[in-house]
Amino acid sequence: MPIFNCEETINEFEKLTRDARRVQQDTLKRILELNADAEYLNHFGLNGRTDVQSYKSCIPLCVRSDLEPYIQRIADGDGSPLLTRKPITSLSLSSGTTQGKPKFLPFNDELLENTLEINRTSYAFRNREYPVGKGKALQFIYSSKQVVTKGGILATTATTNLYRRPRYKEGMQDIRSQCCSPDEVVFGPDFKQSLYCHVLCGLIYSDEIHQVFAPFPHSLVRAFQTFEEVWEDLCADIRDGALSDEVTVPSIRDAITKILKPNPELADSIQKKCMGLSNWYGVIPTLWPNAKYVSGIMTGSMEPYLKKLRPYAGHLPLISADYGASEGWVGANINPTLPPEQETYAGLPQTGYFELIPLENPKAEEMENNASTHYIESDPVGLTEVKTGKIYEVVMTTFAGLYRYRLRDVVEVVSFHSSTPELQFICRRSLVLSINIDKNTEKDLQLAVEEAGKFLEAEKLEIVDFTSSVEKSSDPGRYVIFWELSSESDAGEAVLQSCANCLDLAFVDGGYVGSRKIRTIGPLELRILKKGTFKEILDHFLSLGGAASQFKTPRFINPLNINKVLQILSRNTTKSYFSTAYGL
């Protein structure tokens, strides 16, 4: 195995980003040459041309629904060059299955290599700031169910597509990011048993763990909330060298039995450390003293979980992982010392061809006349043609057969690293809450919840999780916000009423404020949920074949769909408060 060299990787990155425009042109040419026979490209008359001008004039911007007929033919077994010259042999299931039908996206070897390349780049910069030696990583990774389509194509989550490939595991070992748990735990069919055994493996190899990771921070929070409940059982397993009877999956039991040996000394040490903690503050560095950081994708909808994760991490830095999606990668984190809330991502010009659609917030009168548009768009520009301080929507062309694909992510250009922009993720483009001319995004919802949550601090309460919906069955329609609190009984009526009023006032979108004042939108409703409601939603997601490591709490539940999640929320609602902020 080649020895990974951080400085060589950084030097290569610097070389590529010095002339990102040329690298982008070369990358597009390579993608189009590799896939010159693709039916999709020739349908629009590209006919083998590979220059930027011809590509942008022939190939239209697209969204996932435009590609569905092609992807469905791949799933049904059509081996002709539909999106790529080489047949697609794997499909990724994107997150979002809580809302219904999962989405298929193409996955191929080129996307695997892009993943390794971006991982090596960010690791090189991270290791320069937080050097790690030989060791392992405590990774809370969970496989999803793997299904075979009608045409014999394997479909699973992007995470599972990566972890089932030996090439990926070799690459992770090369950058000292080898998971401490055996494959049987990662690919186990029972989430709770896999979680338990991930922690157990981390404790067994506690002196070798140099980083703690999960794709999303809610997985880390869930893991350590579970640890609070089962730590004594884990100590007993280690002391006796015998796995808990609660772990029943034969493959997991066999794999753990091979590494679990009686170790009373380690068990006593863990017990002493746990009993010495105050409210579990700093449990990660206490139990894993050689850990240098905690990492995962911590921006966007994941930010609300950081407040819960930081106490567990203690003095260890939280480092946001790279910027990407099931569709492909956009940028690498080359500034690992920044807190996640300020994180930026440098565009990697060789991993795909990128365009960005300039976005402007419309004026009030334009919003009233065009309720379907949240931003005013201009023509897409190239990766190196963006301007600092402006916001854009990301458009990607990938080696996996996506051409001028609108990712629906809104980013801000914060600065440049050489000639490539450093992007900060703002929010998903899609509207979350809208009844008529009002338009509020996931970011608007998050800010409103954070502002209203301040009323809970004096009560020593926290928001465990939240989501939203709109109620249109009554006239006028209204926003409905769902909260699960750390304690139901401790919340005073007056405090929760203040929270409902604050939420209503915190949505400052002009369309919403105007509609509330003239009462074409009704008073916002805050619904309080039973403890454990969002765990039930996660269990529902897992029952559909999703992977726990890919789960994202849905921030908006569409009431127009037949929706199991909305049913879960409705039957777990214990209290309801209507805002009086705009009068009764």
C-alpha positions as CSV (number, residue, x, y, z in Angstrom):
1,M,0.0,0.0,0.0
2,P,1.4,3.4,-0.9
3,I,2.3,5.7,1.9
4,F,0.1,8.7,2.1
5,N,1.9,12.0,2.1
6,C,0.0,15.0,3.4
7,E,2.3,17.6,2.0
8,E,2.2,16.1,-1.4
9,T,-1.6,16.1,-1.3
10,I,-1.7,19.8,-0.2
11,N,0.8,20.7,-2.9
12,E,-1.3,19.0,-5.6
13,F,-4.4,20.8,-4.3
14,E,-2.5,24.1,-4.5
15,K,-1.5,23.4,-8.1
16,L,-5.0,22.5,-9.2
17,T,-6.6,25.6,-7.5
18,R,-4.1,28.0,-8.9
19,D,-5.6,27.6,-12.4
20,A,-9.1,26.3,-11.5
21,R,-10.6,27.7,-14.7
22,R,-8.4,25.5,-16.9
23,V,-8.8,22.5,-14.7
24,Q,-12.6,23.0,-14.9
25,Q,-12.5,23.1,-18.7
26,D,-10.3,20.0,-18.8
27,T,-12.6,18.2,-16.3
28,L,-15.7,18.9,-18.4
29,K,-13.8,17.7,-21.6
30,R,-12.9,14.5,-19.8
31,I,-16.4,13.8,-18.6
32,L,-17.9,14.5,-22.1
33,E,-15.2,12.4,-23.8
34,L,-15.8,9.5,-21.5
35,N,-19.5,9.6,-22.1
36,A,-19.7,10.8,-25.7
37,D,-22.1,7.9,-26.5
38,A,-24.6,8.7,-23.8
39,E,-28.1,8.9,-25.0
40,Y,-29.0,11.8,-22.8
41,L,-26.2,14.0,-24.2
42,N,-27.0,13.1,-27.8
43,H,-30.7,13.6,-27.3
44,F,-29.9,17.3,-26.9
45,G,-27.6,17.3,-29.9
46,L,-24.2,17.6,-28.3
47,N,-22.8,15.1,-30.8
48,G,-19.4,14.6,-29.2
49,R,-18.5,18.2,-28.7
50,T,-16.6,18.9,-25.4
51,D,-16.2,22.6,-25.1
52,V,-17.9,24.7,-22.5
53,Q,-19.9,26.9,-24.9
54,S,-21.3,24.0,-26.9
55,Y,-22.2,22.1,-23.7
56,K,-24.0,25.0,-22.1
57,S,-25.9,25.9,-25.3
58,C,-27.0,22.3,-26.0
59,I,-27.6,20.8,-22.6
60,P,-30.3,22.4,-20.4
61,L,-30.3,22.7,-16.6
62,C,-32.1,19.8,-15.1
63,V,-33.6,18.5,-11.8
64,R,-33.9,14.9,-10.7
65,S,-37.3,14.4,-12.2
66,D,-35.8,15.1,-15.7
67,L,-33.5,12.1,-15.2
68,E,-36.0,9.7,-13.7
69,P,-36.9,8.0,-17.0
70,Y,-33.2,7.3,-17.7
71,I,-32.5,6.1,-14.2
72,Q,-35.6,3.9,-14.2
73,R,-34.4,2.3,-17.4
74,I,-31.1,1.6,-15.7
75,A,-32.9,0.1,-12.7
76,D,-34.9,-2.1,-15.1
77,G,-31.8,-3.5,-16.7
78,D,-31.2,-1.4,-19.8
79,G,-27.4,-1.7,-20.3
80,S,-27.1,0.7,-23.2
81,P,-25.2,4.0,-22.6
82,L,-28.0,6.1,-21.2
83,L,-26.2,8.5,-18.9
84,T,-22.7,7.1,-19.1
85,R,-20.7,5.0,-21.6
86,K,-19.9,2.4,-19.0
87,P,-23.0,0.7,-17.6
88,I,-24.1,1.8,-14.2
89,T,-23.9,-1.2,-11.9
90,S,-25.0,0.4,-8.6
91,L,-27.6,2.9,-7.6
92,S,-27.6,5.1,-4.5
93,L,-30.8,5.8,-2.5
94,S,-30.8,9.4,-1.5
95,S,-32.1,10.5,1.9
96,G,-35.7,11.5,2.1
97,T,-37.5,8.2,2.3
98,T,-39.5,9.4,5.3
99,Q,-41.5,11.3,2.8
100,G,-42.3,8.3,0.7
101,K,-40.6,6.7,-2.3
102,P,-36.8,6.7,-2.2
103,K,-34.9,8.4,-4.9
104,F,-32.4,6.5,-7.1
105,L,-29.2,8.2,-8.2
106,P,-26.3,6.7,-10.3
107,F,-23.2,5.5,-8.5
108,N,-20.0,4.3,-10.2
109,D,-16.3,3.8,-9.7
110,E,-15.5,7.4,-10.7
111,L,-17.7,8.7,-7.8
112,L,-15.8,6.4,-5.4
113,E,-12.5,7.8,-6.6
114,N,-13.8,11.3,-6.2
115,T,-14.8,10.5,-2.6
116,L,-11.4,9.2,-1.8
117,E,-9.8,12.2,-3.4
118,I,-11.8,14.7,-1.4
119,N,-11.2,12.7,1.8
120,R,-7.5,12.7,1.2
121,T,-7.5,16.5,0.6
122,S,-9.4,17.4,3.7
123,Y,-7.5,14.9,5.8
124,A,-4.2,16.4,4.7
125,F,-5.2,19.9,5.9
126,R,-6.8,18.5,9.0
127,N,-3.7,16.5,9.9
128,R,-1.5,19.5,9.6
129,E,-3.5,21.1,12.4
130,Y,-4.4,18.0,14.4
131,P,-1.8,15.4,13.6
132,V,-2.7,11.8,14.4
133,G,-0.5,8.8,14.6
134,K,-1.2,5.2,13.8
135,G,-4.6,4.2,15.2
136,K,-8.3,3.7,14.5
137,A,-11.5,5.8,14.3
138,L,-14.6,5.3,16.3
139,Q,-17.2,5.6,13.5
140,F,-20.9,5.4,13.9
141,I,-21.6,4.0,10.5
142,Y,-24.7,2.0,9.7
143,S,-25.5,0.1,6.5
144,S,-28.9,0.2,4.9
145,K,-30.8,-2.7,3.4
146,Q,-29.5,-3.5,0.0
147,V,-32.1,-4.2,-2.6
148,V,-31.8,-5.5,-6.1
149,T,-33.9,-3.8,-8.8
150,K,-35.9,-5.5,-11.5
151,G,-32.9,-5.3,-13.8
152,G,-30.5,-6.8,-11.3
153,I,-28.9,-3.4,-10.2
154,L,-27.9,-3.1,-6.5
155,A,-29.5,-0.2,-4.8
156,T,-28.5,1.1,-1.4
157,T,-27.5,4.3,0.3
158,A,-24.3,6.1,-0.9
159,T,-22.7,5.3,2.5
160,T,-23.3,1.6,2.0
161,N,-22.1,1.7,-1.6
162,L,-18.8,3.1,-0.3
163,Y,-18.3,0.9,2.7
164,R,-19.0,-2.4,0.8
165,R,-16.1,-1.7,-1.5
166,P,-12.6,-2.9,-0.5
167,R,-11.1,0.0,-2.4
168,Y,-12.8,2.5,-0.1
169,K,-11.7,0.6,3.1
170,E,-8.1,0.6,1.8
171,G,-8.3,4.3,1.1
172,M,-9.6,5.0,4.6
173,Q,-6.8,2.9,6.2
174,D,-4.3,4.8,4.1
175,I,-5.4,8.1,5.8
176,R,-5.6,6.5,9.2
177,S,-9.4,6.6,9.3
178,Q,-10.0,2.9,9.6
179,C,-13.2,2.0,11.5
180,C,-12.6,0.2,14.8
181,S,-15.7,-1.9,14.4
182,P,-15.7,-5.1,12.2
183,D,-17.8,-5.1,9.0
184,E,-20.4,-7.2,10.7
185,V,-21.3,-4.3,13.0
186,V,-21.4,-1.8,10.2
187,F,-23.6,-4.1,8.0
188,G,-25.7,-5.4,10.9
189,P,-29.5,-5.6,10.3
190,D,-30.4,-4.1,13.7
191,F,-29.5,-0.4,14.3
192,K,-29.6,-0.6,18.1
193,Q,-27.4,-3.6,18.3
194,S,-24.9,-2.1,15.9
195,L,-24.9,1.2,17.9
196,Y,-24.2,-0.8,21.1
197,C,-21.3,-2.7,19.5
198,H,-19.8,0.4,17.9
199,V,-19.4,1.9,21.4
200,L,-18.2,-1.4,22.8
201,C,-15.5,-1.7,20.1
202,G,-14.5,1.9,20.7
203,L,-14.0,1.1,24.4
204,I,-12.0,-2.1,23.7
205,Y,-9.6,-0.1,21.5
206,S,-9.9,3.1,23.6
207,D,-6.1,3.8,23.6
208,E,-6.0,3.5,19.8
209,I,-8.9,5.8,18.9
210,H,-7.7,9.2,17.5
211,Q,-11.0,10.5,16.1
212,V,-14.7,10.1,16.6
213,F,-16.9,10.4,13.5
214,A,-20.5,10.0,12.2
215,P,-21.9,11.3,8.9
216,F,-24.2,13.5,10.8
217,P,-24.0,14.9,14.4
218,H,-27.5,13.6,15.4
219,S,-26.0,10.1,15.1
220,L,-23.3,11.1,17.6
221,V,-25.8,12.7,20.0
222,R,-28.0,9.5,19.8
223,A,-24.9,7.3,20.4
224,F,-23.9,9.1,23.6
225,Q,-27.4,9.5,24.8
226,T,-27.6,5.7,24.5
227,F,-24.2,5.4,26.2
228,E,-25.7,7.2,29.3
229,E,-28.2,4.4,29.5
230,V,-26.1,1.3,28.8
231,W,-22.6,2.2,30.1
232,E,-22.8,-0.2,33.0
233,D,-23.8,-3.1,30.7
234,L,-20.8,-2.2,28.5
235,C,-18.5,-2.3,31.5
236,A,-20.0,-5.7,32.5
237,D,-19.3,-7.1,28.9
238,I,-15.7,-5.9,29.1
239,R,-15.1,-7.1,32.7
240,D,-16.5,-10.6,31.9
241,G,-15.4,-10.9,28.3
242,A,-19.0,-11.9,27.4
243,L,-21.3,-10.0,25.1
244,S,-24.7,-8.9,26.4
245,D,-27.6,-11.2,25.7
246,E,-29.4,-8.1,24.2
247,V,-27.1,-8.5,21.1
248,T,-28.8,-11.4,19.2
249,V,-27.7,-11.0,15.6
250,P,-25.4,-14.1,15.1
251,S,-23.0,-12.4,12.7
252,I,-22.5,-9.5,15.1
253,R,-22.1,-11.8,18.1
254,D,-19.5,-13.9,16.3
255,A,-17.5,-10.9,15.2
256,I,-17.5,-9.2,18.6
257,T,-16.7,-12.4,20.5
258,K,-13.4,-12.7,18.5
259,I,-12.2,-9.3,20.0
260,L,-13.9,-9.2,23.4
261,K,-11.7,-10.7,26.1
262,P,-12.1,-10.4,29.9
263,N,-10.5,-7.1,31.0
264,P,-11.5,-6.2,34.6
265,E,-8.8,-3.4,34.7
266,L,-10.3,-1.6,31.6
267,A,-13.9,-2.1,32.9
268,D,-12.9,-0.6,36.3
269,S,-11.2,2.3,34.6
270,I,-14.3,3.1,32.5
271,Q,-16.5,2.8,35.5
272,K,-14.4,5.2,37.5
273,K,-14.2,7.7,34.7
274,C,-18.0,7.6,34.1
275,M,-18.8,8.1,37.7
276,G,-16.5,11.0,37.9
277,L,-18.2,12.9,35.1
278,S,-20.7,15.8,35.8
279,N,-23.7,15.5,33.5
280,W,-21.5,13.5,31.0
281,Y,-19.5,16.7,30.1
282,G,-16.4,15.7,28.3
283,V,-17.2,12.0,28.1
284,I,-15.5,11.6,24.7
285,P,-12.0,12.9,25.7
286,T,-12.4,11.2,29.0
287,L,-12.9,7.7,27.6
288,W,-10.8,8.3,24.5
289,P,-7.8,10.3,25.7
290,N,-5.9,10.2,22.4
291,A,-8.8,11.5,20.3
292,K,-7.9,14.7,18.6
293,Y,-11.4,15.8,17.2
294,V,-15.0,14.9,16.5
295,S,-16.1,15.2,12.9
296,G,-19.2,14.9,10.7
297,I,-21.3,17.0,8.4
298,M,-22.3,19.8,10.9
299,T,-23.7,22.5,8.7
300,G,-27.2,23.4,7.5
301,S,-29.9,21.3,9.1
302,M,-27.3,19.7,11.4
303,E,-26.4,22.9,13.3
304,P,-29.2,22.5,15.9
305,Y,-27.5,19.3,17.2
306,L,-24.2,21.0,17.9
307,K,-25.5,22.4,21.1
308,K,-26.1,18.9,22.4
309,L,-22.9,17.5,21.0
310,R,-20.5,20.1,22.4
311,P,-20.9,19.0,26.0
312,Y,-20.1,15.4,25.1
313,A,-17.0,16.6,23.1
314,G,-15.7,18.8,26.0
315,H,-12.5,20.5,24.9
316,L,-12.2,18.6,21.6
317,P,-12.8,20.6,18.4
318,L,-15.8,19.8,16.3
319,I,-14.8,19.6,12.6
320,S,-17.3,19.7,9.8
321,A,-16.8,17.0,7.1
322,D,-16.7,17.8,3.4
323,Y,-19.5,19.3,1.4
324,G,-21.4,16.9,-0.8
325,A,-24.6,14.9,-1.3
326,S,-25.6,11.6,-2.7
327,E,-25.3,13.1,-6.1
328,G,-21.6,14.0,-5.7
329,W,-19.0,16.2,-4.0
330,V,-18.7,19.9,-4.2
331,G,-15.9,21.1,-1.8
332,A,-13.4,20.1,0.8
333,N,-12.9,21.5,4.3
334,I,-9.4,23.0,4.2
335,N,-10.0,25.2,7.2
336,P,-10.5,22.7,10.0
337,T,-9.9,25.1,12.8
338,L,-13.0,27.1,12.0
339,P,-16.1,26.3,14.1
340,P,-18.8,24.4,12.1
341,E,-21.1,27.4,12.0
342,Q,-18.5,29.4,10.1
343,E,-17.2,26.5,8.0
344,T,-16.4,27.0,4.3
345,Y,-15.6,24.5,1.5
346,A,-13.1,25.0,-1.3
347,G,-14.3,23.9,-4.6
348,L,-12.3,21.0,-6.0
349,P,-12.1,21.8,-9.8
350,Q,-11.1,18.2,-10.8
351,T,-14.0,16.3,-9.2
352,G,-16.7,17.6,-11.5
353,Y,-17.7,20.6,-13.6
354,F,-19.5,23.2,-11.6
355,E,-21.7,26.2,-12.4
356,L,-23.5,28.5,-10.0
357,I,-26.7,30.3,-10.6
358,P,-26.6,33.9,-9.1
359,L,-29.5,34.5,-6.7
360,E,-31.0,37.8,-5.6
361,N,-33.7,38.3,-3.0
362,P,-36.7,39.9,-4.8
363,K,-38.1,43.2,-3.8
364,A,-41.4,43.3,-1.9
365,E,-43.5,44.2,-5.0
366,E,-41.8,41.5,-7.1
367,M,-42.6,38.9,-4.4
368,E,-46.2,39.8,-4.4
369,N,-46.5,39.4,-8.1
370,N,-44.6,36.1,-8.3
371,A,-45.3,33.9,-5.4
372,S,-43.6,30.9,-7.0
373,T,-40.1,32.4,-7.0
374,H,-38.1,32.8,-3.9
375,Y,-35.1,34.3,-5.6
376,I,-34.5,36.1,-8.8
377,E,-32.1,34.1,-11.0
378,S,-29.5,35.1,-13.5
379,D,-27.7,32.9,-16.0
380,P,-25.3,30.4,-14.5
381,V,-21.6,31.3,-14.2
382,G,-18.5,29.2,-14.0
383,L,-16.9,28.1,-10.7
384,T,-14.2,30.8,-11.0
385,E,-16.5,33.5,-12.2
386,V,-18.4,34.0,-8.9
387,K,-18.2,37.0,-6.7
388,T,-17.4,37.3,-3.0
389,G,-20.4,38.0,-0.8
390,K,-22.9,36.8,-3.4
391,I,-25.3,33.8,-3.1
392,Y,-25.7,31.1,-5.6
393,E,-27.4,27.8,-6.3
394,V,-25.0,24.9,-7.1
395,V,-25.2,23.2,-10.5
396,M,-23.0,20.1,-11.0
397,T,-21.9,17.9,-13.9
398,T,-20.4,14.6,-12.6
399,F,-18.6,11.6,-13.8
400,A,-21.6,9.5,-12.7
401,G,-23.9,10.8,-15.4
402,L,-25.5,14.0,-14.0
403,Y,-25.4,16.9,-16.5
404,R,-26.1,20.5,-15.4
405,Y,-27.9,19.1,-12.4
406,R,-29.4,21.6,-10.0
407,L,-28.5,20.5,-6.5
408,R,-31.0,23.0,-5.0
409,D,-28.4,24.1,-2.4
410,V,-27.9,27.8,-1.7
411,V,-24.3,28.8,-0.9
412,E,-22.5,32.1,-0.3
413,V,-19.0,32.8,-1.7
414,V,-17.1,33.8,1.4
415,S,-13.6,34.1,-0.2
416,F,-11.2,32.5,-2.7
417,H,-8.4,30.1,-2.2
418,S,-6.2,30.9,-5.1
419,S,-8.7,30.9,-8.0
420,T,-11.3,28.5,-6.5
421,P,-14.1,29.9,-4.3
422,E,-14.6,29.0,-0.7
423,L,-18.3,28.3,-0.3
424,Q,-20.5,28.5,2.8
425,F,-23.6,26.4,2.9
426,I,-26.7,28.5,3.6
427,C,-29.7,26.3,3.1
428,R,-31.6,24.0,0.8
429,R,-33.3,25.9,-2.0
430,S,-36.7,24.3,-1.5
431,L,-39.3,26.2,0.4
432,V,-40.3,24.6,3.7
433,L,-43.2,26.8,4.9
434,S,-45.6,28.5,2.5
435,I,-49.3,29.1,2.4
436,N,-49.8,31.9,-0.1
437,I,-47.2,34.7,-0.8
438,D,-45.1,33.8,2.3
439,K,-41.9,31.9,1.8
440,N,-39.8,30.5,4.6
441,T,-36.8,28.1,4.1
442,E,-35.4,25.5,6.4
443,K,-32.8,28.2,7.6
444,D,-35.7,30.6,8.5
445,L,-37.3,27.8,10.5
446,Q,-34.1,27.0,12.3
447,L,-33.5,30.7,13.2
448,A,-37.1,31.0,14.5
449,V,-36.7,27.9,16.7
450,E,-33.4,29.1,18.0
451,E,-34.9,32.5,19.0
452,A,-37.9,31.0,20.6
453,G,-35.8,28.4,22.4
454,K,-34.2,31.1,24.5
455,F,-37.3,31.3,26.6
456,L,-36.7,27.7,27.7
457,E,-33.2,28.5,29.1
458,A,-34.5,29.8,32.4
459,E,-36.6,26.7,32.8
460,K,-33.4,24.6,32.2
461,L,-35.2,22.9,29.2
462,E,-33.9,22.1,25.8
463,I,-35.5,21.4,22.4
464,V,-34.7,17.7,21.6
465,D,-35.7,18.1,18.0
466,F,-38.3,19.9,15.9
467,T,-40.2,19.9,12.6
468,S,-43.0,21.8,10.9
469,S,-46.1,21.6,8.7
470,V,-48.8,23.8,7.4
471,E,-52.5,23.4,8.3
472,K,-54.6,24.3,5.2
473,S,-57.8,22.5,6.1
474,S,-58.9,25.5,8.0
475,D,-59.3,29.1,6.7
476,P,-57.0,30.9,7.0
477,G,-54.2,28.4,7.0
478,R,-51.4,28.5,9.6
479,Y,-47.9,27.3,10.4
480,V,-47.6,24.3,12.8
481,I,-44.3,23.8,14.7
482,F,-43.7,20.6,16.5
483,W,-41.2,20.5,19.5
484,E,-40.0,17.6,21.6
485,L,-38.6,18.9,24.9
486,S,-36.1,17.4,27.3
487,S,-38.9,17.4,29.9
488,E,-42.6,17.7,29.3
489,S,-43.6,18.3,32.9
490,D,-41.2,21.2,33.7
491,A,-42.5,23.5,31.0
492,G,-44.7,26.3,32.3
493,E,-47.8,27.3,30.3
494,A,-46.8,31.0,30.2
495,V,-43.3,30.1,28.9
496,L,-44.7,27.9,26.1
497,Q,-47.2,30.6,25.2
498,S,-44.3,33.0,24.9
499,C,-42.5,30.5,22.7
500,A,-45.4,30.3,20.4
501,N,-45.6,34.1,20.2
502,C,-41.9,34.4,19.6
503,L,-42.0,31.8,16.8
504,D,-44.7,33.7,15.1
505,L,-42.8,37.0,15.2
506,A,-39.4,35.4,14.3
507,F,-40.6,34.6,10.7
508,V,-39.7,38.0,9.2
509,D,-40.4,37.2,5.6
510,G,-42.4,40.1,4.2
511,G,-45.0,37.9,2.7
512,Y,-45.6,36.2,6.0
513,V,-45.7,39.4,8.2
514,G,-48.1,41.1,5.7
515,S,-50.3,38.1,5.6
516,R,-50.4,37.8,9.4
517,K,-51.3,41.4,9.8
518,I,-54.3,41.2,7.4
519,R,-55.2,37.7,8.7
520,T,-54.8,35.8,5.5
521,I,-52.5,33.5,7.5
522,G,-53.8,32.4,10.9
523,P,-52.0,32.4,14.3
524,L,-49.0,30.0,14.4
525,E,-49.6,26.8,16.4
526,L,-46.9,25.3,18.6
527,R,-47.4,21.6,19.4
528,I,-45.5,19.9,22.2
529,L,-44.7,16.2,21.7
530,K,-44.1,13.2,24.0
531,K,-40.5,12.3,24.7
532,G,-39.3,9.8,22.3
533,T,-41.4,11.0,19.3
534,F,-38.4,11.6,17.1
535,K,-36.9,8.2,18.0
536,E,-40.2,6.8,16.7
537,I,-39.7,8.7,13.4
538,L,-36.2,7.4,13.1
539,D,-37.5,3.8,13.7
540,H,-40.1,4.4,10.9
541,F,-37.3,5.6,8.6
542,L,-35.3,2.4,9.4
543,S,-38.3,0.2,8.7
544,L,-38.4,1.6,5.2
545,G,-34.8,0.3,4.6
546,G,-33.0,3.6,5.4
547,A,-29.6,3.7,7.1
548,A,-29.4,5.4,10.5
549,S,-26.2,7.2,9.5
550,Q,-28.0,8.9,6.6
551,F,-31.2,9.9,8.5
552,K,-32.1,13.5,8.6
553,T,-35.0,14.7,10.6
554,P,-37.5,16.0,8.1
555,R,-38.0,19.7,8.8
556,F,-41.2,20.0,6.9
557,I,-44.0,17.4,6.7
558,N,-46.3,17.8,3.6
559,P,-49.9,17.4,4.8
560,L,-51.1,16.7,1.3
561,N,-49.3,13.4,1.2
562,I,-50.5,10.3,3.0
563,N,-47.9,10.6,5.6
564,K,-46.9,8.2,8.4
565,V,-44.7,10.8,10.0
566,L,-47.6,13.2,10.3
567,Q,-49.6,10.5,12.0
568,I,-46.8,9.8,14.4
569,L,-46.6,13.6,15.3
570,S,-50.4,13.9,15.7
571,R,-50.8,11.0,18.1
572,N,-47.8,12.1,20.2
573,T,-49.0,15.7,20.6
574,T,-49.7,16.5,24.3
575,K,-50.2,20.2,24.3
576,S,-51.0,23.0,21.8
577,Y,-50.4,26.8,22.0
578,F,-51.7,29.4,19.5
579,S,-49.8,32.6,19.0
580,T,-51.4,35.8,20.2
581,A,-48.5,37.9,18.8
582,Y,-50.7,39.6,16.1
583,G,-53.8,39.8,18.3
584,L,-56.6,37.3,18.8
